[in-house]
Amino acid sequence: MVDMLWPYYDEGRGFVVQLAGQMLCAVWINMYEACSCGARHAMITTFRVGSAAGSDGEGSRPVRSIEVLHSTCRRVDMLREKSYQYNHYDTFATLQAYADDAYKVDDTSLPAMFGGFSHPVEDSQELLKCCRNYLKRKGELVWTADSLVDCKVVTKCDVSFICQVDQQSVLYRISTTGGKLRCDASVLEPQLCLDKIRDGGASVDFPATWHFVHDGSQLFVIPSFPDHSQYKIDLSSMSCSLVESRRRDIYFSAVFQAGGDIVAIGEKLMAVYTLDRQSLQWVHRRTSGDLDLEQEIKVSGFADVGDGTFLISDFDTERCFLCDLRHGGKWFVVEPPSMSRWLGEIGLLNGRCIFAEGFVYACWDEGLEAYELAQDDGEFILGAPIVLEFPWQKFSDRRFMSFECIGKEEDSISAGCIVFCVIQGYFTADPFTDSHSLTATTVIVEREDAPKGKKRPVRVKHVDVAVSSVRHEEPILTNYAFAL
């Protein structure tokens, strides 16, 4: 079986079959990221395995040479099961050689086609433009020392992320010292497994079952439904305590940190609660504002914008609201971007967003986006999104992405830059396995000075990239990350 194919890594499946003697054929088909032509691409390579030329450092395994005899790419049309979702609705499952005159071929007499494996995509006139762009773009994903930039910003040492699976919340940790990722192991080992007493499997649909809030050395695990218990985790000792909830019929649409408070939003704008740190019970906060506080709200995303003020977006519409806890919990309508592209289903923001020097950063399907939060004559406005597309195109769905700020350059002369760590886990496991692919990157966002002391993002560059995995039989959700 072909586990990975450079530079496509785990985006497809492949198999190897013996043709004759030392001559083998490998066929790999992309299964997850589709080309615009709608067909799959099959990479077909015949190669010859040479005799052992030496051994590894321990002398236990022979080292053999490989000679490529022929390599080509073909489009493949496949019968697909439309009911299966998550874009990999068909699976390349077997490869078989036909019995013919191959046994008569002297495989040692065939000349090699290439001296190595690194060769450009053939610019054939018969190759469709979209296919040529797809193959060349994928080839650009090969990373060398020249592809990444040095991080001169002091960063936090570790980033932890929560993996929700079945009735567990599993905590994983990645080292990010100096912006360099330390998750080279093929499978990450969990730091903590929290077995939740009540049902609460991973789901990409609204409502979210569990919410997570990191506060210093503590992590709070808060359920949406009032009949579930909440948990408090001491991250220094990795110990967990269960707290019985007495909030009765209060449902939480979102839970997050705003200033020094842990805030929960119910099903209406008037349903705002803060956590009492002594009793660990929820206290209702009075709210006000020149809008209908009885209107229902489903929070898709949120951001702490400083000084006890937070921003939320609605799950079903483009509506955004801002609440100032310092002034009686006053609500304001926030005008969304006029060129917004997300009408309907999942709202403008998704999950935890990060506010820095006048801009709200949010995960986007192919990187990050930044919205300027402005105030004009007492009205709040979100500016048009500044798209920070990642050159490393391994991020594809913001529902499964999480990120954290791990460093910021404080420079009074220049605008400085900000460093993020972004993580995405694949919701379903690779076919016939319990292995979920995991991609991570640290990026530097370069910024420029803007009016009113703001710092506008202008470009994004990768500091480091990594591909790993976690093992779970059930679907997973990796939508919360935090730094220590």
FIGUNU-653933 format. One record per residue (C-alpha): residue in three letters; x, y, z. Coordinates in steps of 0.5 Angstrom, whole numbers, always signed. Example, Ala and Ser with C-alpha at 12.3 -4.5 7.8 and 13.67 -1.06 7.14 Angstrom:
REM FIGUNU-653933
R  rest      u      v      w
R   Ala    +25     -9    +16
R   Ser    +27     -2    +14
END
This chain:
REM FIGUNU-653933
R  rest      u      v      w
R   Met     +0     +0     +0
R   Val     +2     +7     -2
R   Asp     +2    +11     +5
R   Met     +4    +18     +2
R   Leu     +6    +21     -5
R   Trp    +10    +27     -5
R   Pro     +8    +32     -5
R   Tyr     +1    +30     -4
R   Tyr     +2    +27     +2
R   Asp     -4    +24     +5
R   Glu     -9    +27     +0
R   Gly    -10    +20     -3
R   Arg     -9    +13     -3
R   Gly     -5     +8     -7
R   Phe     -3     +1     -8
R   Val     +3     -3    -11
R   Val     +3     -9    -15
R   Gln     +9    -14    -17
R   Leu     +9    -14    -25
R   Ala    +15    -18    -26
R   Gly    +21    -20    -22
R   Gln    +24    -14    -19
R   Met    +19     -9    -23
R   Leu    +13     -6    -19
R   Cys     +8     -1    -21
R   Ala     +5     +4    -16
R   Val     -2     +7    -17
R   Trp     -4    +13    -13
R   Ile    -11    +17    -14
R   Asn    -13    +23    -10
R   Met    -19    +22     -6
R   Tyr    -20    +28     -2
R   Glu    -18    +35     -5
R   Ala    -22    +35    -12
R   Cys    -19    +38    -18
R   Ser    -24    +43    -22
R   Cys    -25    +38    -28
R   Gly    -29    +34    -23
R   Ala    -25    +27    -24
R   Arg    -20    +24    -20
R   His    -12    +24    -22
R   Ala     -8    +17    -22
R   Met     -1    +18    -22
R   Ile     +2    +11    -25
R   Thr     +9     +9    -24
R   Thr    +13     +3    -26
R   Phe    +20     +2    -22
R   Arg    +25     -3    -21
R   Val    +28     -5    -14
R   Gly    +35     -6    -14
R   Ser    +39    -10    -10
R   Ala    +42     -9     -3
R   Ala    +47     -4     -4
R   Gly    +48     -3     +4
R   Ser    +45     -3    +10
R   Asp    +42     +2    +15
R   Gly    +46     +5    +21
R   Glu    +44     -1    +25
R   Gly    +46     -6    +20
R   Ser    +39    -10    +21
R   Arg    +35     -7    +14
R   Pro    +38     -7     +7
R   Val    +38     -1     +3
R   Arg    +36     -2     -4
R   Ser    +36     +3    -10
R   Ile    +30     +5    -14
R   Glu    +30     +6    -21
R   Val    +23     +9    -25
R   Leu    +22     +6    -31
R   His    +16    +10    -33
R   Ser    +11    +15    -30
R   Thr     +5    +18    -32
R   Cys     -2    +22    -30
R   Arg     -9    +20    -32
R   Arg    -16    +23    -31
R   Val    -20    +17    -28
R   Asp    -28    +18    -28
R   Met    -31    +14    -22
R   Leu    -38    +12    -20
R   Arg    -39    +16    -13
R   Glu    -44    +15     -8
R   Lys    -47    +22     -7
R   Ser    -50    +20     +0
R   Tyr    -43    +20     +3
R   Gln    -41    +27     +5
R   Tyr    -34    +30     +7
R   Asn    -32    +30     +0
R   His    -28    +23     +0
R   Tyr    -34    +20     -2
R   Asp    -31    +14     -6
R   Thr    -25    +10     -4
R   Phe    -19     +7     -8
R   Ala    -19     +0     -5
R   Thr    -15     -5     -9
R   Leu    -10     -6    -15
R   Gln     -9    -12    -19
R   Ala     -5    -14    -24
R   Tyr     -7    -18    -30
R   Ala     -4    -24    -32
R   Asp     -1    -23    -39
R   Asp     +6    -24    -42
R   Ala     +9    -20    -36
R   Tyr    +13    -26    -34
R   Lys    +17    -26    -41
R   Val    +20    -19    -39
R   Asp    +27    -19    -37
R   Asp    +26    -13    -32
R   Thr    +33    -12    -31
R   Ser    +34    -10    -39
R   Leu    +29     -4    -39
R   Pro    +32     +3    -39
R   Ala    +31     +8    -33
R   Met    +26    +14    -35
R   Phe    +29    +19    -29
R   Gly    +35    +19    -25
R   Gly    +30    +21    -19
R   Phe    +23    +23    -17
R   Ser    +23    +30    -17
R   His    +21    +32    -24
R   Pro    +16    +38    -27
R   Val     +9    +36    -29
R   Glu     +9    +35    -36
R   Asp     +6    +41    -40
R   Ser     +3    +37    -45
R   Gln     -2    +40    -50
R   Glu     -7    +35    -48
R   Leu     -7    +37    -41
R   Leu    -13    +41    -39
R   Lys    -11    +48    -36
R   Cys    -15    +46    -29
R   Cys    -11    +40    -28
R   Arg     -4    +43    -30
R   Asn     -6    +48    -25
R   Tyr     -8    +43    -20
R   Leu     -2    +39    -21
R   Lys     +3    +45    -21
R   Arg     +0    +48    -15
R   Lys     +1    +42    -11
R   Gly     +8    +41    -13
R   Glu     +9    +48    -10
R   Leu     +7    +45     -3
R   Val    +14    +42     -2
R   Trp    +18    +46     +3
R   Thr    +25    +47     +4
R   Ala    +29    +52     +8
R   Asp    +28    +57     +3
R   Ser    +20    +56     +4
R   Leu    +20    +58    +11
R   Val    +22    +65    +15
R   Asp    +25    +66    +21
R   Cys    +21    +68    +27
R   Lys    +25    +73    +31
R   Val    +19    +74    +36
R   Val    +19    +71    +43
R   Thr    +13    +66    +43
R   Lys    +10    +62    +48
R   Cys    +13    +55    +49
R   Asp     +7    +50    +48
R   Val     +0    +50    +44
R   Ser     -5    +46    +47
R   Phe    -12    +44    +43
R   Ile    -18    +40    +45
R   Cys    -20    +34    +41
R   Gln    -28    +32    +42
R   Val    -29    +25    +40
R   Asp    -35    +21    +43
R   Gln    -36    +22    +50
R   Gln    -29    +25    +51
R   Ser    -25    +31    +51
R   Val    -18    +30    +49
R   Leu    -12    +35    +50
R   Tyr     -6    +35    +46
R   Arg     +0    +39    +46
R   Ile     +5    +41    +41
R   Ser    +11    +45    +43
R   Thr    +12    +52    +39
R   Thr    +18    +55    +42
R   Gly    +21    +60    +37
R   Gly    +15    +59    +32
R   Lys    +18    +52    +31
R   Leu    +13    +46    +31
R   Arg    +15    +40    +35
R   Cys    +10    +34    +33
R   Asp    +14    +30    +29
R   Ala    +11    +24    +32
R   Ser     +7    +20    +27
R   Val     +1    +20    +32
R   Leu     +1    +25    +38
R   Glu     +0    +22    +45
R   Pro     -6    +25    +49
R   Gln     -4    +29    +55
R   Leu    -11    +28    +58
R   Cys    -17    +25    +57
R   Leu    -24    +27    +60
R   Asp    -29    +22    +60
R   Lys    -36    +26    +60
R   Ile    -41    +23    +64
R   Arg    -47    +25    +60
R   Asp    -47    +24    +52
R   Gly    -44    +29    +48
R   Gly    -40    +27    +42
R   Ala    -37    +31    +36
R   Ser    -42    +35    +32
R   Val    -41    +40    +26
R   Asp    -48    +42    +27
R   Phe    -51    +47    +31
R   Pro    -52    +47    +37
R   Ala    -45    +46    +40
R   Thr    -45    +41    +46
R   Trp    -39    +43    +50
R   His    -35    +50    +51
R   Phe    -28    +51    +53
R   Val    -25    +57    +56
R   His    -18    +57    +58
R   Asp    -16    +62    +64
R   Gly     -9    +62    +67
R   Ser     -7    +55    +69
R   Gln    -15    +53    +69
R   Leu    -19    +50    +63
R   Phe    -27    +50    +64
R   Val    -31    +45    +60
R   Ile    -38    +48    +60
R   Pro    -44    +44    +57
R   Ser    -49    +47    +53
R   Phe    -55    +44    +56
R   Pro    -57    +45    +64
R   Asp    -58    +38    +66
R   His    -50    +36    +64
R   Ser    -45    +38    +69
R   Gln    -39    +42    +68
R   Tyr    -31    +41    +69
R   Lys    -25    +45    +72
R   Ile    -18    +42    +70
R   Asp    -12    +44    +73
R   Leu     -7    +44    +67
R   Ser     -1    +44    +72
R   Ser     -3    +38    +75
R   Met     -7    +35    +70
R   Ser    -13    +34    +75
R   Cys    -20    +35    +74
R   Ser    -26    +36    +78
R   Leu    -33    +36    +77
R   Val    -38    +42    +79
R   Glu    -45    +40    +79
R   Ser    -49    +46    +75
R   Arg    -55    +49    +78
R   Arg    -57    +53    +72
R   Arg    -64    +49    +71
R   Asp    -67    +51    +64
R   Ile    -62    +56    +62
R   Tyr    -59    +54    +55
R   Phe    -52    +56    +53
R   Ser    -51    +58    +46
R   Ala    -43    +60    +47
R   Val    -38    +61    +53
R   Phe    -32    +65    +52
R   Gln    -28    +70    +56
R   Ala    -29    +77    +56
R   Gly    -24    +81    +60
R   Gly    -23    +78    +67
R   Asp    -30    +75    +66
R   Ile    -32    +68    +63
R   Val    -39    +70    +60
R   Ala    -44    +65    +57
R   Ile    -50    +67    +52
R   Gly    -56    +64    +52
R   Glu    -62    +64    +47
R   Lys    -63    +71    +47
R   Leu    -59    +77    +48
R   Met    -62    +79    +54
R   Ala    -59    +72    +57
R   Val    -52    +74    +59
R   Tyr    -49    +70    +65
R   Thr    -42    +71    +68
R   Leu    -39    +65    +72
R   Asp    -38    +67    +80
R   Arg    -31    +64    +81
R   Gln    -32    +62    +88
R   Ser    -38    +58    +88
R   Leu    -37    +56    +80
R   Gln    -44    +58    +79
R   Trp    -47    +63    +74
R   Val    -50    +69    +75
R   His    -55    +73    +71
R   Arg    -53    +80    +68
R   Arg    -57    +86    +67
R   Thr    -57    +88    +59
R   Ser    -60    +94    +56
R   Gly    -59    +97    +49
R   Asp    -63   +100    +43
R   Leu    -65    +94    +40
R   Asp    -70    +88    +41
R   Leu    -67    +84    +47
R   Glu    -72    +79    +46
R   Gln    -69    +77    +40
R   Glu    -66    +70    +39
R   Ile    -59    +69    +38
R   Lys    -55    +63    +36
R   Val    -48    +65    +37
R   Ser    -43    +62    +31
R   Gly    -37    +66    +33
R   Phe    -34    +71    +38
R   Ala    -28    +75    +40
R   Asp    -26    +79    +47
R   Val    -25    +86    +44
R   Gly    -22    +89    +51
R   Asp    -24    +92    +57
R   Gly    -30    +88    +58
R   Thr    -33    +88    +51
R   Phe    -34    +82    +47
R   Leu    -37    +81    +40
R   Ile    -41    +76    +37
R   Ser    -44    +74    +30
R   Asp    -51    +70    +29
R   Phe    -51    +63    +26
R   Asp    -56    +63    +21
R   Thr    -55    +71    +19
R   Glu    -50    +76    +18
R   Arg    -52    +79    +24
R   Cys    -47    +82    +29
R   Phe    -47    +85    +36
R   Leu    -43    +88    +41
R   Cys    -44    +88    +49
R   Asp    -40    +93    +54
R   Leu    -41    +89    +60
R   Arg    -37    +96    +64
R   His    -44   +100    +62
R   Gly    -49    +96    +64
R   Gly    -49    +90    +59
R   Lys    -51    +95    +54
R   Trp    -52    +92    +47
R   Phe    -50    +95    +40
R   Val    -52    +93    +33
R   Val    -45    +92    +29
R   Glu    -46    +93    +21
R   Pro    -43    +87    +18
R   Pro    -38    +88    +12
R   Ser    -42    +90     +6
R   Met    -39    +85     +1
R   Ser    -40    +79     +6
R   Arg    -40    +73     +2
R   Trp    -43    +68     +8
R   Leu    -50    +69     +7
R   Gly    -54    +64    +11
R   Glu    -52    +58    +14
R   Ile    -46    +59    +19
R   Gly    -45    +66    +20
R   Leu    -40    +71    +19
R   Leu    -35    +69    +25
R   Asn    -33    +62    +27
R   Gly    -31    +60    +34
R   Arg    -26    +63    +38
R   Cys    -23    +69    +34
R   Ile    -18    +74    +37
R   Phe    -18    +81    +37
R   Ala    -11    +85    +36
R   Glu    -10    +93    +35
R   Gly    -17    +94    +32
R   Phe    -18    +88    +28
R   Val    -21    +81    +29
R   Tyr    -18    +75    +26
R   Ala    -22    +69    +25
R   Cys    -20    +62    +21
R   Trp    -22    +62    +14
R   Asp    -22    +56    +10
R   Glu    -16    +57     +7
R   Gly    -12    +61    +12
R   Leu    -14    +67    +16
R   Glu    -19    +73    +15
R   Ala    -18    +80    +19
R   Tyr    -24    +85    +20
R   Glu    -23    +92    +22
R   Leu    -28    +94    +28
R   Ala    -29   +101    +27
R   Gln    -34   +106    +31
R   Asp    -37   +112    +27
R   Asp    -42   +117    +31
R   Gly    -43   +111    +36
R   Glu    -45   +106    +31
R   Phe    -40   +100    +30
R   Ile    -38    +97    +24
R   Leu    -34    +91    +21
R   Gly    -30    +93    +15
R   Ala    -29    +89     +9
R   Pro    -25    +82    +10
R   Ile    -17    +82     +9
R   Val    -16    +75     +7
R   Leu     -9    +72     +9
R   Glu     -9    +66     +5
R   Phe     -4    +61     +7
R   Pro     +1    +59     +1
R   Trp     +1    +52     +5
R   Gln     -6    +50     +2
R   Lys     -7    +44     +7
R   Phe    -13    +48    +11
R   Ser    -20    +47     +8
R   Asp    -25    +48    +13
R   Arg    -26    +53    +18
R   Arg    -31    +49    +22
R   Phe    -25    +44    +24
R   Met    -20    +49    +25
R   Ser    -17    +53    +31
R   Phe    -12    +58    +33
R   Glu     -8    +62    +38
R   Cys     -4    +68    +38
R   Ile     +3    +65    +41
R   Gly     +7    +72    +40
R   Lys     +7    +79    +38
R   Glu    +12    +84    +37
R   Glu    +12    +90    +41
R   Asp    +16    +96    +37
R   Ser    +14   +103    +38
R   Ile    +18   +105    +31
R   Ser    +15    +99    +27
R   Ala     +8    +96    +26
R   Gly    +11    +90    +29
R   Cys     +8    +83    +27
R   Ile     +4    +78    +30
R   Val     +5    +70    +31
R   Phe     -1    +65    +30
R   Cys     -1    +57    +31
R   Val     -6    +54    +27
R   Ile     -9    +47    +27
R   Gln    -14    +43    +23
R   Gly    -16    +36    +25
R   Tyr    -20    +32    +20
R   Phe    -27    +30    +22
R   Thr    -27    +23    +20
R   Ala    -21    +18    +20
R   Asp    -17    +16    +14
R   Pro    -21    +10    +10
R   Phe    -20     +3    +14
R   Thr    -16     +6    +20
R   Asp    -17    +10    +26
R   Ser    -12    +15    +24
R   His    -15    +22    +23
R   Ser    -10    +27    +20
R   Leu     -8    +33    +23
R   Thr     -4    +39    +20
R   Ala     -1    +45    +24
R   Thr     +3    +51    +22
R   Thr     +6    +57    +25
R   Val     +5    +64    +21
R   Ile     +7    +71    +22
R   Val     +2    +76    +20
R   Glu     +6    +83    +18
R   Arg     +2    +89    +19
R   Glu     +3    +96    +18
R   Asp     +1   +102    +22
R   Ala     -7   +105    +21
R   Pro    -10   +111    +24
R   Lys    -13   +111    +31
R   Gly     -7   +107    +33
R   Lys     -9   +101    +30
R   Lys     -5    +96    +26
R   Arg     -7    +93    +19
R   Pro     -5    +86    +17
R   Val     -2    +86    +10
R   Arg     +1    +79     +9
R   Val     +2    +72    +12
R   Lys     +8    +68    +12
R   His    +10    +61    +14
R   Val    +15    +60    +20
R   Asp    +14    +52    +20
R   Val     +9    +47    +18
R   Ala     +8    +40    +20
R   Val     +3    +34    +19
R   Ser     +1    +29    +24
R   Ser     -5    +25    +26
R   Val     -9    +23    +32
R   Arg    -12    +16    +33
R   His    -20    +16    +35
R   Glu    -25    +11    +32
R   Glu    -30    +16    +32
R   Pro    -31    +23    +28
R   Ile    -27    +28    +32
R   Leu    -27    +36    +33
R   Thr    -21    +40    +34
R   Asn    -24    +47    +34
R   Tyr    -21    +50    +41
R   Ala    -14    +52    +42
R   Phe    -10    +55    +47
R   Ala     -3    +57    +49
R   Leu     +1    +56    +56
END
